Amino acid sequence: MEKKNKYNIAVIGVGAVGIEILKILRERSFPIGKLRVFARSQRDIVIDGIKYHVEDISRKEFDGIDIALFAGTEGARGASATYSQDFISKGAVVIDNGADFRLKDGVPLIVPEANRQEILNHKGIIANPNCTTIQAVVALAGIYKEFGIRRIILVSFQAASGAGRAAAQALWDETQEIIEKNKDKVFSSVNKKLKKDSFALGRQIAFNAIPQIGSFKEEGFTSEEWKVVNETHKIFSDNSINISATCVRVPVFTSHSEAIYFETKKEASIDSILSVLKESDGVILSGNKDYPLAVDIEGTDSVYVGRVRKDPFFNNSFWLWAVADNLRKGAALNAIQIAEELIK
């Protein structure tokens, strides 16, 4: 990309991630010449007191844009599948937060803390990984580089906002309904099922845990669980890592939590693992009794790691607990960090 003092930026999509992208661009003082915002319909929106004009993307007026940040969508075919080539043909580099290009050959899948060197291998489009994958890779990148990793077992506890604003709203509405109907029944209110024909997440999320994110695929694993496997393999350029995941939606508004079990290839002690984590880019390490919580790290940019411990029964095997804001580091911030690397 040609070096400039300022760059013309397009943000495509104004859902939860798109709004976060707009916020973070301002917070990090990205060198923007002209900012344009696109969505399916033209309108004006206000974010933190600032008015943004949203253009109708179907008009395809994309001249003069240097970087196009697609807010993306999980599961369904995203806007990037329809419009990315139109932006690229006009000279823009596309950074896509959706799932359409992540595993496509020739498209770099980037977590800057792990593989920023791959960014310049792009052919017009760079993919942002799934939120679950991003925070796991940030937590494990330094360990992988120092010791290698033979095996990963990951259990995620994912916030409702990871499924979009409708899911977060459903958590709020369902919780209010249960509390209102069961004010004097503390325990029964927790277990009370809502009588609804449909839910934003397919099942009740308030006072519940749903062990399914995405659709069921091969071997009984869900699409979200396979993303963890396939995307981690691609980011580390290492298909030899044995990875297995269980992804659970929990009644939290923002920030995903992950329990990660890993086995290193080289000999490693708990002290050496802690030493690497302390120096790992993008990681904030806490003590075992001062572990990170979703409610505490919402709105922050790092991956917070705690409860690091050795498996007492197997050599070179460890657990850690990782928490990150899924809308920021898990999506919007990672995309903007890619853009920052691109213009260096």
HUKAVEN-V921532 format. One line per field, one symbol per residue. ss: DSSP state (H for helix, E for strand, - for the rest). A space follows every 50 residues. Layout:
BEGIN
ss->???
END
This chain:
BEGIN
ss->------EEEEEE---HHHHHHHHHHHH----EEEEEEEE---EEEEE--E EEEEEEHHH-------EEEE--------HHHHHHHHHHH---EEEE---- -------EEE-HHHHHHHHHH---EEEE--HHHHHHHHHHHHHHHHH-EE EEEEEEEE-HHHH-HHHHHHHHHHHHHHHHH----HHHHHH--------- --------EE-----E-HHH-EHHHHHHHHHHHHHH-----EEEEEEEEE -----EEEEEEEEE-----HHHHHHHHHH---EEE--------HHHH--- --EEEEEEEE------EEEEEEEE---HHHHHHHHHHHHHHH--
END
